[in-house]
Amino acid sequence: MSRESFGLTARNKVRERRFAAGGGSADRWPGRSPRGLSVTKACGLAPALPRPCQPRAPVLGGSLSRSRASMGREQGCRLESARAFTLVEVLIVTGIIALLASLLLPALAAAKRRGRGVACLSNAKELVTAWILYADDHSTLLPPNTDGVDHLPITANWVGGTTRIPTDITNTALLMDPSRTLLAPYLGGPRLFKCPGDRSRFVRSYSMNCRLNPTRPTGLPSWVGGVGTNFFVFRRTGDLLRPSATLVVLDERPDTINDPYFAIDMSNTGTQSGEGSPDPFFMIDYPASNHGRVSSVSFGDGHVEPHRWRENTTCPAMGTAEPSHTSPSDLDAAWLQDHATQAAH
């Protein structure tokens, strides 16, 4: 026997003894039979025993650096490809976002408009409450409601100022000056005179029914004379025949608001003096429609409600509203007249 064969046989015997001492048998080698093991022994060959995992010998020199760099590049490429989106995926996500936006934006806009409407109703409630408190403190006398047809400064009125005087347009101080705005002591701030839906630069959005204690520094107030004298003018709270149906304040359009006096032509003549032949209906001052053709209106008993305007002539394009004849079937003009006053006889 050669030295090499002897060494191989000795190593095989050592392995067999170690394997037997560990309780092993040929059956623990998958795919090998005892007979196959005997043949292997007889031939002096070492069986293919399972070997524990051993760390690979490090590659010396520049090969190790190149191997690590290559592995790093491969790993980075795999991570980058795992994080990246394809063009199709990006387009799908963008389309989903656009679809959701198209569904949600109208709902959000409607909710915002409703929120402004609620705030406007709250302002109208504060104003009519202040109006009632003022009358309670002044022996039921209603605060003056000045007709600004003469283009004079309006002072000592339920609210001071007129848009015909440029300095009054943005002057919030006069709204809280009790010498000019008689309701100021009963209110919490100038914001209550401004509808949240009014985007104009005016500080005031609300006007008062011209039949509630109308005054004029130079004579008879407009829109209450002539044929209009056939209808009541109210000076005290006790004069109101139907407080729950008598209009007090409402929000007015920025392109018709001037004085705090909301003109309603009960004469149906279209003239300030009320002289002439009646020809229903005329729209003089136009109610606002800041909340989707809806205005906030308050009544003599202190309640408020939103009112929807039905006629297109009541809601013309901004900047085009002017006193004009509408039609005998104008439901909005008829509603305003019905809630402004009652026939005197």
C-alpha positions in Angstrom: 0.0 0.0 0.0 1.4 3.4 -0.9 1.8 6.2 1.6 -1.0 8.2 0.0 -3.5 5.2 0.1 -2.6 4.5 3.7 -3.2 8.1 4.7 -6.6 8.1 2.9 -7.7 4.9 4.6 -6.7 6.2 8.0 -8.6 9.4 7.5 -11.7 7.4 6.5 -11.5 5.2 9.6 -11.3 8.3 11.8 -14.3 9.8 10.1 -16.3 6.6 10.5 -15.5 6.4 14.2 -16.5 10.0 14.8 -19.7 9.4 12.9 -20.6 6.2 14.8 -19.8 7.9 18.1 -22.3 10.6 17.2 -25.1 8.0 16.7 -25.0 8.3 12.9 -25.7 5.6 10.4 -25.7 5.3 6.7 -29.4 6.2 6.8 -28.5 9.7 7.7 -26.9 10.3 4.4 -29.8 10.9 2.0 -29.7 8.9 -1.2 -27.0 6.4 0.1 -27.7 2.8 1.1 -25.6 0.7 3.5 -24.4 -1.3 0.6 -23.2 1.8 -1.1 -21.4 2.8 2.0 -19.6 -0.6 2.2 -18.5 -0.3 -1.3 -17.2 3.1 -0.6 -15.3 1.7 2.4 -14.0 -1.2 0.5 -12.6 1.0 -2.2 -10.9 3.1 0.4 -12.8 6.3 -0.5 -14.1 8.8 1.9 -17.9 9.2 1.9 -19.4 12.6 1.2 -20.2 13.5 4.8 -22.3 16.6 5.5 -20.0 19.5 6.3 -20.8 22.4 8.5 -21.0 25.8 6.9 -17.6 27.5 7.0 -16.7 31.1 6.2 -15.2 31.5 2.8 -11.6 32.3 2.8 -11.1 36.0 2.1 -9.9 37.1 -1.2 -6.6 38.9 -0.8 -5.5 42.2 -2.4 -7.6 44.2 -4.9 -9.9 41.2 -5.6 -11.7 41.7 -2.3 -12.3 45.4 -2.9 -13.6 44.7 -6.4 -15.9 42.0 -5.0 -17.3 44.3 -2.3 -17.8 47.2 -4.8 -19.6 44.8 -7.2 -21.9 43.5 -4.5 -22.6 47.1 -3.3 -23.6 48.2 -6.9 -25.8 45.2 -7.3 -27.5 45.7 -4.0 -28.0 49.4 -4.7 -29.5 48.7 -8.1 -31.9 46.2 -6.5 -33.0 48.7 -3.9 -33.4 51.5 -6.4 -35.5 49.3 -8.7 -37.6 48.3 -5.8 -38.4 51.9 -4.8 -39.0 53.4 -8.2 -42.4 53.7 -9.9 -43.1 53.0 -13.5 -44.7 55.6 -15.7 -47.9 53.7 -15.8 -48.1 53.5 -12.0 -47.5 57.3 -11.8 -50.3 58.0 -14.3 -52.7 55.7 -12.5 -52.1 57.4 -9.2 -52.4 60.8 -10.8 -55.7 59.9 -12.4 -57.1 58.6 -9.1 -56.1 61.8 -7.3 -57.7 63.9 -10.1 -60.9 61.9 -9.9 -61.1 62.2 -6.1 -60.5 66.0 -6.4 -63.3 66.3 -9.0 -65.6 64.6 -6.6 -64.6 66.3 -3.4 -64.1 69.9 -4.6 -67.8 70.7 -5.4 -68.8 69.2 -2.1 -66.3 71.3 -0.2 -67.4 74.4 -2.1 -71.0 73.7 -1.2 -70.1 73.2 2.4 -68.1 76.4 2.5 -71.1 78.3 0.9 -73.4 76.8 3.5 -71.1 77.9 6.3 -71.0 81.5 5.0 -74.8 81.4 4.8 -75.1 80.3 8.5 -72.7 83.1 9.5 -74.8 85.6 7.5 -77.9 84.5 9.3 -76.1 84.9 12.6 -75.2 88.5 11.7 -78.8 89.2 10.8 -79.9 87.8 14.1 -77.5 90.0 16.0 -78.7 93.1 14.1 -82.4 92.5 14.6 -81.8 91.7 18.3 -80.0 95.0 18.7 -82.9 96.7 16.9 -85.3 95.3 19.4 -83.1 96.1 22.4 -82.8 99.7 21.2 -86.6 100.0 21.0 -87.0 98.5 24.5 -84.5 101.1 25.9 -86.3 104.0 24.1 -90.0 103.5 25.0 -90.6 101.2 22.0 -89.5 103.9 19.5 -87.7 102.4 16.6 -84.2 103.7 15.6 -84.2 106.2 12.7 -83.8 104.7 9.2 -82.4 107.6 7.1 -83.0 108.0 3.4 -79.8 109.1 1.8 -81.3 110.3 -1.4 -79.9 113.8 -0.8 -76.3 112.5 -0.7 -75.7 114.0 2.8 -73.7 112.4 5.6 -75.8 109.9 7.6 -75.4 110.3 11.3 -77.5 109.3 14.4 -79.0 106.5 12.4 -79.5 102.8 13.1 -76.2 102.5 11.2 -74.0 105.4 10.1 -72.4 106.0 6.8 -73.3 105.8 3.1 -71.4 104.5 0.1 -72.0 107.8 -1.7 -69.2 109.2 0.6 -65.9 107.5 -0.3 -64.5 107.7 3.2 -67.5 105.8 4.6 -67.0 102.8 2.3 -64.2 101.3 4.3 -64.5 103.1 7.6 -65.3 100.4 10.2 -64.9 102.9 13.0 -68.1 104.7 12.2 -70.0 101.4 12.5 -69.0 101.3 16.2 -69.4 105.0 16.9 -72.5 105.3 19.1 -73.0 108.9 18.0 -73.4 107.8 14.4 -74.5 104.1 14.7 -77.2 103.9 17.3 -77.1 100.1 17.5 -73.4 100.0 18.2 -73.8 99.6 22.0 -75.7 96.5 21.5 -73.3 94.8 19.0 -70.0 93.0 19.4 -68.1 94.5 16.5 -68.2 95.9 13.0 -67.9 92.5 11.4 -71.7 92.0 12.1 -72.5 94.5 9.4 -70.7 92.5 6.8 -72.0 89.4 5.1 -69.3 86.7 4.9 -70.2 86.1 1.3 -69.9 89.7 0.3 -66.6 90.1 -1.6 -66.8 93.8 -2.1 -64.7 96.3 -0.2 -67.7 97.9 1.5 -67.8 97.5 5.3 -71.6 97.1 5.3 -73.8 94.6 3.5 -77.2 95.0 5.3 -80.0 97.5 4.8 -83.3 98.1 6.6 -86.9 98.0 5.4 -87.8 101.6 4.3 -91.2 101.3 6.2 -89.5 101.1 9.6 -89.3 104.7 11.0 -88.1 106.3 7.7 -86.5 109.8 8.0 -85.0 112.3 5.7 -83.1 115.5 6.7 -84.7 117.6 4.0 -88.3 116.4 3.8 -90.5 113.4 3.1 -88.5 110.1 2.7 -88.6 108.6 -0.8 -90.6 105.5 -1.7 -93.2 106.0 1.0 -95.3 108.9 -0.4 -98.0 109.2 -3.1 -99.8 106.0 -3.7 -97.5 104.5 -1.2 -99.3 106.4 1.6 -102.0 103.8 1.4 -99.6 101.5 3.3 -98.5 101.7 6.9 -95.2 103.3 8.1 -94.1 101.9 11.5 -92.6 104.2 14.1 -92.8 102.0 17.2 -92.7 98.2 17.8 -96.3 98.3 18.9 -97.3 99.6 15.4 -96.3 96.3 13.8 -99.4 94.4 12.8 -97.6 91.2 11.9 -94.2 91.2 13.6 -93.3 87.7 12.5 -94.0 88.6 8.8 -92.5 92.2 8.8 -89.1 92.4 7.2 -86.5 94.3 9.2 -83.0 93.9 7.7 -81.6 91.9 4.8 -78.3 91.7 2.9 -78.3 93.9 -0.2 -76.2 93.7 -3.4 -73.0 95.7 -3.5 -73.9 97.4 -6.7 -77.2 98.8 -5.3 -76.4 99.4 -1.7 -75.9 103.1 -0.9 -77.7 104.3 2.2 -78.9 101.9 4.9 -82.4 102.3 3.6 -83.8 99.4 1.5 -86.3 100.9 -0.9 -89.5 98.9 -1.7 -91.9 100.6 -4.0 -95.4 99.9 -2.6 -96.8 102.5 -5.1 -95.8 100.4 -8.1 -95.2 103.7 -10.0 -91.4 103.5 -10.1 -91.1 107.1 -8.8 -89.5 108.2 -5.5 -92.6 110.4 -4.7 -95.0 107.6 -5.5 -96.9 109.7 -8.0 -98.2 108.2 -11.2 -100.2 105.2 -12.4 -99.4 101.9 -10.7 -97.9 99.3 -12.9 -96.6 96.3 -10.9 -93.8 95.5 -10.3 -90.7 97.7 -9.7 -87.4 96.6 -8.2 -85.6 99.5 -6.7 -83.0 98.1 -4.3 -81.9 94.5 -5.0 -81.4 91.9 -2.3 -78.1 90.1 -2.3 -77.7 86.5 -3.5 -74.3 85.7 -2.0 -75.3 82.2 -1.0 -76.7 80.7 -4.2 -79.6 83.1 -4.8 -80.4 83.2 -1.1 -80.5 86.2 1.3 -80.6 86.3 5.0 -83.7 88.1 6.2 -84.8 89.1 9.8 -88.3 89.9 11.0 -89.9 92.1 13.6 -90.4 89.3 16.2 -86.6 88.7 16.1 -86.4 85.5 14.0 -84.3 85.1 10.9 -84.5 82.8 7.9 -82.9 82.3 4.5 -85.0 83.3 1.6 -84.4 82.0 -2.0 -85.1 84.4 -4.9 -86.9 82.9 -7.8 -86.7 85.4 -10.6 -83.7 85.9 -12.8 -84.4 89.6 -12.8 -83.7 89.7 -9.1 -80.2 88.2 -9.6 -78.7 90.0 -12.6 -75.0 90.1 -13.3 -73.0 92.1 -10.8 -72.8 95.8 -11.9 -76.0 95.7 -14.0 -78.7 96.0 -11.3 -80.6 99.3 -11.5 -84.2 100.4 -10.6 -86.4 99.0 -13.2 -89.9 97.6 -14.0 -90.0 93.8 -14.0 -93.4 92.1 -14.6 -96.8 91.6 -13.0 -95.8 88.0 -12.2 -92.6 88.9 -10.4 -92.7 86.6 -7.3 -89.8 88.3 -5.6 -91.1 91.8 -5.8 -94.5 90.6 -4.6 -92.8 88.8 -1.6 -90.9 92.0 -0.7 -94.1 94.1 -0.8 -96.0 91.5 1.2 -93.3 91.5 4.0 -92.6 95.3 4.0 -95.9 96.5 5.4 -99.7 96.2 5.2 -102.4 98.2 3.6 -103.7 101.1 5.7 -107.3 100.7 4.6 
